Amino acid sequence: MGIDQRTFASLRNFTFMSSIKNRLFVGDGQVRALLRDRDWSDFPLGEPDTWPAPLKTALQLMLDSTQPTCLSWGDQLSFFYNDAYIAVLGQKHPQALAKPFWQVWAEVESTLALEVNETLAGGSVFNQNVLFRIFRKEQPEDTWFTYSLLPLRDEYGQVVGVFNPCMETTSQIRGEQRADFFLRLADRLKGLTVPDEITLAASEALGSYLRAARVLYAEVNDAAGTFTIRQDWTRDGLASVAGEVRTLDSFGAQAISTLRAGQALLINDVTQDLRTADHADAYKKIGISASLTIPLMRSGQFTLMLSVHQTEPYAWTDTDVQLAYDLAERTWAAAESARAYQELLIERDRSQAVFDTMTEGFGMLDANWNVLYMNAEGLRIGNRPGQKLVGGNHWELWPEVVGSDLERMYRRVMQTRAPESVEFLHAYLDRDPGWLEVRAYPGVDGGLSIFFRDVNNRKEAEEKLRDADRRKDEFLAMLAHELRNPLAPIGAAAQLLQLGKLDNERVKKTSEVIGRQVNHMTGLIDDLLDVSRVTSGRIELDKVELDIDHVINDAVEQVNPLIRARRHELVVRHPSQAGTICGDRKRLVQVMANVLNNAAKYTADGGHIALTTLVREADVLIEVTDDGIGMTPEMSSHAFDLFAQAERTSDRSSGGLGLGLSLVKSLVELHGGIVTCKSDGLGKGSTFSIVLPLLRPNANPASVNSVVVASETPATARLRILVVDDNVDAAEMLKLVLEASGHDVMVEHGAHLALETSKREQPDVCLLDIGLPDIDGNELARQLRAQPETREAVLVAVTGYGQDRDRNDALAAGFNHHLVKPVDIAKLASILSAVKPI
């Protein structure tokens, strides 16, 4: 591909026998003619007769070569070339002759400069298939060359030029690229069966290859003078025009005439081409500065077109046109083939798609129980995915259903030819059973068509709904049961206090009853706030060491109002030595109260009830016996079931066994105990027995009539207390309690008035409600802390908000203490006892 150094060594010694004009420029050819006719007076090397012998030798060799060859000589690298090189120069010829090399080839200086300098330094360069972007027409084009760069030396051996034989390989590279392009396109289109997908994939491939801005396919209605853009591919943010309908003439009648004639339309610049210049605005509106459009003719009619767009002027090459022609024909042929294939399959696919895409299994059996068809969902549900079942016998494929309700249903439908359905628990061989809903219909040729679906989720949802409904009812019933019992003694105590004729001892005992029951209700309300815990069946126990007698006494106290109202005789028998258990006092009182309440409720007025406690070696037995209406053996076995009911009175006023006993059973079992009931029959009473694990015997058993004495409250100094609560009754009751303890109390029902009063009275303690109407209690606390008169006062939050977050917010606002309503008076007294007057 080049000339080696040995050849040049011999050429250096070549001498001419006559003048250069007689020998060097003799012969035919465009370049020799230019050399003979040129005026060399202004040439840096002077007239040809004075040129150095090595240059003459190199020129002679170059001009005689049939291979494109050029050379550059001297300080300016004066440029010479032969006739074969004219095709490389293009429009640069003939002005390039004898001009400085970098003036001729300015566009390749960045690519060749290092190699030229290397050659001028004495080295040689050989490269194959190098890409150059050169100007030999109006627009730049990509070309590939294989070339050598060899040093030219003067008579003194100094390198003074570059000899450059070359060969353009653009056609070869383009051919390889074209072949590779269509190979990759074939791979891309392989498997595509939708015509629009095929055209879009081809458009993207062509656009990427040509670095175009848009490629589109359009259907032409030549009779109407319109075209519809079916698909387009765009890049660099160019807007899509897919789906648009446009008129042909808006892009130039001459241009469209070219297409109607079946010829490719090349527009290098829409503003300069005479066919489009008057319609340039139409092109610019869709971002086109240059376009290549290939018409596709069917039966001599212009029906389709492929159009490639550039956003800047662009010189289309013959290679571009041929590539676009070939792609248009191949793509449209593939799209037409796909369209025809789709239409052949459409009838089959309509029915097939229904079965393959539906969310339930579908299968077909022949009259001999062989599988004719099974869709994908059927294979999944039947636990046979990926297996070829067609032709197999149903009973061999699914032996687990032999002898089941499903088999019997299938055989009935096969015989009667009447459709049936069944919900069937499928006992799979290798996985957990699952519920199926199966519908069988008479099929063709005496067989069956079967639809089936997995209904496990529905079954689980139904169970969850039933469970949620049950838990909701249980929650509401529990709420009623929990609150009703303590309300009875509170109501009785309130009525007693209203009589106004009680001595101090009775008032004290009545107050103690109210206090205990209020504490009990407060605890219940705290528990009921956690609705998720109750509805999910999780009840946490606060277990402590308990004397069983105390539990029984509290329960009897709750039930006494009903006992007295029904005029029952209640006998409580204690053991000689009481026992100690570990449990939740509130819950165990609830258990005993429910059992006693049940006995009182279902025993006729004036009846007898006995409660007996027996301490045994490892447990304590508590029995409640009544002479009430009793139970049948069947009812006795279900007495503790949730919602179990029976008619136990002729007027049904007493209802039946409901939630109370079910709650008893759950709570006793949570304490590690058991509860049972027995009855000799209707009218013969009932006995309920509760067994709880014994912690240890009590060495000093409490007497039934023992009195629990409250601890003395520490002496408290007389304090000035400001109570702020918008609930008038609550504020007044708290004032009465505090005044009874010897304190001076001021009451305000709003935050603004409280601030004025606090400045004037300077209280030692402020009891503040949080939910005030004008300023909330936390903000009031911050303002009290900010003013000098109350900066040192003890601030106590008295609120119905009892969550940890509420407590943290209150303490952050400046409160010293946080109490939840109803206020624990003993705890408040303890707080006040530690306060010293300001």
RONUDO-161544 format. One record per residue (C-alpha): residue in three letters; x, y, z. Coordinates in steps of 0.1 Angstrom, whole numbers, plus 5000, padded with zeros to 4 digits. Layout:
BEGIN
AlaXYZ ...
This chain:
BEGIN
Met500050005000 Gly503150235003 Ile506650284989 Asp509550145011 Gln512750325019 Arg514850104996 Thr512850224966 Phe513450584976 Ala517150514981 Ser517450414945 Leu515250704933 Arg517450954951 Asn520250884927 Phe518050904896 Thr519151174871 Phe517251304842 Met518751294807 Ser516851604796 Ser515051904810 Ile512051854834 Lys509652004809 Asn510751764783 Arg510451454805 Leu508451524837 Phe505351684821 Val505351474790 Gly502251254786 Asp498551264790 Gly496451344820 Gln494651634837 Val497451694863 Arg500251684837 Ala498351934817 Leu497952164847 Leu501652134855 Arg502652224819 Asp500252524816 Arg500752674851 Asp502652994857 Trp505352904883 Ser506753254887 Asp505253294922 Phe505852944934 Pro508252924964 Leu510452664946 Gly510652864914 Glu510452714879 Pro510352334875 Asp513852334859 Thr515252444893 Trp513352194914 Pro515551954934 Ala516251614918 Pro514551414946 Leu511351614942 Lys511351554904 Thr511951184910 Ala509051164935 Leu506751364912 Gln507551134882 Leu506850824904 Met503550984916 Leu502351084882 Asp503050744867 Ser501050564895 Thr497550444889 Gln496850454927 Pro495650774943 Thr498850944955 Cys499951284967 Leu503051444980 Ser503951755000 Trp507351924997 Gly509252205014 Asp508552435043 Gln505052495032 Leu504452135023 Ser503452234988 Phe500851984976 Phe500951774944 Tyr498751484933 Asn498051254904 Asp494951194883 Ala493850904904 Tyr493751144934 Ile491251384918 Ala488351174930 Val489651214966 Leu489751594962 Gly486351634946 Gln485652004942 Lys488952104957 His490552014923 Pro492152194905 Gln492752484930 Ala494552244954 Leu497552194931 Ala500852334946 Lys498952494975 Pro500152435011 Phe498952095024 Trp497152225055 Gln495352485034 Val493952205012 Trp493151965040 Ala492352195069 Glu489451965080 Val491851665087 Glu494651855104 Ser493551745139 Thr493551385127 Leu496751375106 Ala498951645123 Leu500851405146 Glu501451145119 Val502651405094 Asn505051545120 Glu506251185128 Thr506951135091 Leu508851475088 Ala510951345117 Gly511951045096 Gly509350785105 Ser506950605084 Val503150555090 Phe500750295077 Asn497050295087 Gln494050095074 Asn490450205072 Val490750535090 Leu487650755092 Phe487951115079 Arg485151375077 Ile486151575046 Phe484651835023 Arg484851744986 Lys481251854980 Glu479152124995 Gln478451915026 Pro480951725047 Glu480951345043 Asp482351045062 Thr485050865043 Trp487450585051 Phe491050555037 Thr493950315039 Tyr497250515035 Ser500950535040 Leu503050845050 Leu506650815038 Pro509451075043 Leu510951245012 Arg514551355015 Asp516651614997 Glu520051554981 Tyr521651595016 Gly519451335032 Gln517251575051 Val513551505053 Val511751785034 Gly508451625024 Val505851355027 Phe504951095001 Asn501250975005 Pro499850684984 Cys496350594995 Met493250394987 Glu489650494996 Thr487850215013 Thr484550395019 Ser482550164997 Gln484049855014 Ile483249995049 Arg479850115039 Gly479149775024 Glu480249595056 Gln478149845077 Arg475149795055 Ala475449415058 Asp475849445096 Phe472949695097 Phe470549455080 Leu471849165100 Arg471149345133 Leu467749465119 Ala466849105111 Asp467649005147 Arg465649305160 Leu462549215139 Lys462748855147 Gly459748755167 Leu457849075161 Thr454349005148 Val452649335151 Pro453049555120 Asp453349885139 Glu456049735161 Ile457949625130 Thr457849965114 Leu458850145146 Ala461749915152 Ala462949955116 Ser462550335119 Glu464650345150 Ala467350135135 Leu467550355103 Gly467350685123 Ser470250575146 Tyr472350455117 Leu471950775097 Arg471950995129 Ala468651135117 Ala466251345138 Arg463051165127 Val462050865106 Leu458350805098 Tyr456150575078 Ala452950715062 Glu450050575043 Val449050785013 Asn445550845001 Asp446550994967 Ala442951034956 Ala442151254986 Gly445651424984 Thr446451335020 Phe448751105040 Thr448450965075 Ile451550915096 Arg451250575112 Gln454450555132 Asp457450775137 Trp460750765157 Thr462351075169 Arg465551185188 Asp466951495205 Gly463551605217 Leu461951645183 Ala458151635185 Ser456351315173 Val453851365145 Ala452451005146 Gly448750985140 Glu448551325122 Val446851365088 Arg448451615063 Thr447851725028 Leu450451635001 Asp450451964983 Ser451352155015 Phe454952025010 Gly455252124974 Ala453552004943 Gln456851944924 Ala458251734953 Ile455051524955 Ser455251474917 Thr458651324921 Leu457251074946 Arg454250994925 Ala456750904897 Gly458250644921 Gln461550834925 Ala463250904957 Leu462951274968 Leu466251414982 Ile466051764998 Asn469351885011 Asp467952215023 Val464252295021 Thr464852665019 Gln467252634989 Asp465652354969 Leu463352494941 Arg460852224947 Thr460352314984 Ala461452674989 Asp457952814986 His456752565011 Ala459652585036 Asp457352695064 Ala455352365063 Tyr458652175067 Lys459952405094 Lys456752355114 Ile457651995120 Gly461352065124 Ile462551965089 Ser465552125072 Ala466451825050 Ser464551515041 Leu464951185022 Thr461651025011 Ile461250684995 Pro457950614978 Leu456450264979 Met454350184949 Arg451649914948 Ser450149834915 Gly451650154901 Gln449950364928 Phe451750584954 Thr450450424986 Leu453150445012 Met456250645020 Leu459350625042 Ser460750965051 Val463951055070 His464351405084 Gln467251615096 Thr466951935116 Glu469852095098 Pro470752105060 Tyr472251775050 Ala473751635018 Trp472251285012 Thr474551034997 Asp473750744972 Thr474450515001 Asp471850685022 Val469250644994 Gln470050284987 Leu469850195024 Ala466550375028 Tyr465150194997 Asp466249855009 Leu464949915044 Ala461550045032 Glu460949735010 Arg462149485036 Thr460249655065 Trp457049685046 Ala457249335034 Ala457749215070 Ala454849425082 Glu452549305054 Ser453448945062 Ala452849005099 Arg449549165091 Ala448448875069 Tyr449548625096 Gln447648815122 Glu444448805102 Leu444848435096 Leu445148375133 Ile442548625145 Glu439648385144 Arg441448125163 Asp442948375188 Arg439648525197 Ser438448215214 Gln441948115225 Ala442548455241 Val439448435262 Phe440548115278 Asp444248195281 Thr443748535297 Met440848475320 Thr441548445357 Glu440048105362 Gly440947755350 Phe439347605320 Gly439647255307 Met437847015283 Leu437446645287 Asp436246395262 Ala433646125269 Asn436445885280 Trp437746145306 Asn440846225285 Val442046585287 Leu441546775254 Tyr442647125266 Met443747295297 Asn444547665299 Ala447547815318 Glu445547915349 Gly444047565350 Leu447447415350 Arg448547645379 Ile445447575400 Gly445547205393 Asn449247205404 Arg450447085370 Pro452147395355 Gly454447325325 Gln453146965320 Lys451746835288 Leu448346705299 Val446546675266 Gly445646315259 Gly446146205295 Asn443346055316 His441846295342 Trp441646035370 Glu445345935365 Leu446446295364 Trp444546385395 Pro444046065415 Glu443346265447 Val439846355435 Val438746005430 Gly435845925453 Ser435246285462 Asp432246515458 Leu433946645427 Glu434046305410 Arg430446245418 Met429446585403 Tyr431446525371 Arg429746185366 Arg426346325371 Val426846605345 Met428346345321 Gln425246135325 Thr422446395328 Arg424046655305 Ala422846915330 Pro425347175344 Glu426247165381 Ser428747335404 Val430347255437 Glu432747405462 Phe435447145468 Leu438347125492 His441046985470 Ala443446765489 Tyr446546815468 Leu449246545469 Asp452146775476 Arg450747095491 Asp448147215515 Pro444547165507 Gly442747445489 Trp439147545482 Leu438047535446 Glu434747645430 Val434147405401 Arg431447435374 Ala430947155349 Tyr428947195316 Pro428146945289 Gly430846955262 Val431146855226 Asp431046485216 Gly429646375250 Gly432546535270 Leu432646805296 Ser433747175297 Ile435047265331 Phe435547605347 Phe437247625381 Arg438847885403 Asp440747915435 Val438448055462 Asn440848025491 Asn441148405493 Arg437348435493 Lys437048175520 Glu439648345541 Ala437948685536 Glu434548545546 Glu436148395577 Lys437848725585 Leu434548905580 Arg432848665603 Asp435648695628 Ala435649075626 Asp431849085631 Arg432148845661 Arg434949045676 Lys433049375671 Asp430049225689 Glu432249085716 Phe433849425721 Leu430549605724 Ala429149335747 Met432249345768 Leu432049715770 Ala428449695783 His429249415808 Glu432449585821 Leu430649915827 Arg427349795840 Asn428449625872 Pro430449905888 Leu427650155879 Ala425249965902 Pro426950025935 Ile427850385925 Gly424150455917 Ala423150295951 Ala425650505969 Ala424550825952 Gln420950755962 Leu422050695998 Leu423951025999 Gln420951215986 Leu418851106016 Gly420951336037 Lys420451146070 Leu423750956072 Asp426150966101 Asn429851016094 Glu430650656095 Arg428050566068 Val429150866047 Lys432750736049 Lys431750386039 Thr429550506011 Ser432450725998 Glu434750426000 Val432350225978 Ile432150505952 Gly435950555953 Arg436650185947 Gln434150155919 Val435350475902 Asn438850345903 His437650015888 Met435850205860 Thr438850425853 Gly440950115848 Leu438349965825 Ile438250285804 Asp442050285801 Asp441849925788 Leu439049995764 Leu441050285748 Asp443250015732 Val440549895708 Ser442949705686 Arg444049485716 Val440449405725 Thr439249335690 Ser442149105682 Gly441448905714 Arg444649005733 Ile443949085769 Glu446949165790 Leu446749075827 Asp448249285855 Lys449149005878 Val449949065914 Glu449748865947 Leu446048855958 Asp444048735988 Ile441148545973 Asp438848686000 His439449035989 Val438448945953 Ile435248775965 Asn434349075987 Asp434749315959 Ala432649095936 Val429849055962 Glu429849435966 Gln429149475929 Val426349225928 Asn424649325961 Pro422249575945 Leu420849295922 Ile420749045951 Arg418749295972 Ala416449385944 Arg415649015937 Arg415348955975 His417848665973 Glu419648516002 Leu423448505995 Val425548296018 Val429348336015 Arg431348046031 His434948116038 Pro437547846046 Ser439247836080 Gln442447926061 Ala442248146031 Gly444548116001 Thr446848355981 Ile446748355943 Cys448548545915 Gly446248725892 Asp444749045879 Arg442449165906 Lys440149365884 Arg439649075860 Leu439048825887 Val436549055904 Gln434849065870 Val434848685868 Met433248645902 Ala430848925897 Asn429648775863 Val429148435879 Leu427148585909 Asn425248815885 Asn424348515863 Ala423048315894 Ala421048615907 Lys419548685872 Tyr418348335866 Thr417148255901 Ala413548345909 Asp412848625934 Gly413548515970 Gly415948235959 His419048115975 Ile422648155963 Ala425748015980 Leu429348105973 Thr431847855988 Thr435647885988 Leu437747575994 Val441547585996 Arg443147265984 Glu446747145981 Ala447647305948 Asp444547515940 Val441547705953 Leu438047595943 Ile435247855942 Glu431647725937 Val428547935931 Thr425347735936 Asp421847855930 Asp418347705931 Gly417347875899 Ile415847755867 Gly418747515859 Met419847395824 Thr419247105801 Pro422246875796 Glu422647015761 Met422647365773 Ser425047285801 Ser427647155776 His427547485757 Ala427047725786 Phe430447895781 Asp430147925743 Leu430048275729 Phe426448385722 Ala424948055735 Gln421348115746 Ala418447925759 Glu414948015771 Arg415247995808 Thr412048175818 Ser408548155805 Asp408448525797 Arg411948525784 Ser412648835804 Ser415948695815 Gly417148625780 Gly419748345778 Leu423348255784 Gly425348515765 Leu428748685766 Gly429148695804 Leu430048325808 Ser432148315777 Leu434148605791 Val434448415825 Lys435848115807 Ser438448325787 Leu439648515818 Val439848205840 Glu441948025814 Leu444248325811 His444848285848 Gly445747915843 Gly442447795857 Ile439347605846 Val435647675850 Thr432847425847 Cys429047415852 Lys426547145860 Ser422847125865 Asp420446835873 Gly417946975848 Leu415447245844 Gly414147385876 Lys416847225897 Gly419447505899 Ser423047525887 Thr426547505901 Phe429447695886 Ser432947585897 Ile436147795893 Val439547645900 Leu442547875902 Pro446147785909 Leu447247845945 Leu450248065951 Arg450647975988 Pro448347936018 Asn447748266038 Ala449148236073 Asn446848516085 Pro443548476067 Ala441348786067 Ser437848766083 Val434748816062 Asn433749106083 Ser437249266084 Val437449626076 Val440149766053 Val441550086068 Ala443050336044 Ser446450476052 Glu446550826067 Thr447251116044 Pro450351316054 Ala449551656070 Thr449551926043 Ala450152296047 Arg447352536039 Leu447852626002 Arg446452885978 Ile445252675948 Leu443952795915 Val441652545896 Val441152615859 Asp438552395841 Asp435752485816 Asn433652195831 Val431852385858 Asp430752075878 Ala434251915877 Ala435852245889 Glu433352285917 Met433651925929 Leu437451955929 Lys437152285948 Leu434952115975 Val437451835980 Leu440452065983 Glu438552306006 Ala437652006028 Ser441351946031 Gly441952296044 His443152476013 Asp442152815999 Val440752755964 Met440052985935 Val438152865903 Glu438253005868 His436652855837 Gly438853025810 Ala442553075804 His442453455801 Leu440653505834 Ala443053255850 Leu446053465840 Glu444453775855 Thr443553595887 Ser447053435890 Lys448753775888 Arg446453905915 Glu446253605939 Gln449753455933 Pro448653085939 Asp451052825953 Val449552555931 Cys447652565897 Leu445452275886 Leu444952325849 Asp442652145824 Ile444452095790 Gly441352115768 Leu440352475775 Pro438252665749 Asp440352985745 Ile443952885752 Asp444952525757 Gly446352425790 Asn449952365777 Glu450052725764 Leu448552855797 Ala451252675816 Arg453952835794 Gln452553185801 Leu452253115839 Arg455953015839 Ala456753335820 Gln455153575845 Pro457053655878 Glu453953605900 Thr453653235892 Arg457153145880 Glu457652925911 Ala454152785914 Val453552405912 Leu451652335879 Val449552015878 Ala447851905845 Val444351765852 Thr443151615819 Gly441351345801 Tyr444251305777 Gly446351015792 Gln448650895764 Asp452450905768 Arg452651175742 Asp450151385761 Arg452151345793 Asn455451435775 Asp453851745759 Ala452551865793 Leu455951825810 Ala457652005781 Ala455152295785 Gly456252345822 Phe453952125842 Asn455351955873 His452851675874 His450351515850 Leu447051355864 Val444451185843 Lys440751245850 Pro438951135872 Val441651255895 Asp443151015920 Ile442551225952 Ala445051035972 Lys447751095946 Leu446851465944 Ala446951485982 Ser450451335981 Ile451551595956 Leu450151875977 Ser451751746008 Ala455151815993 Val454352175984 Lys455552466006 Pro453552796005 Ile455353065985 
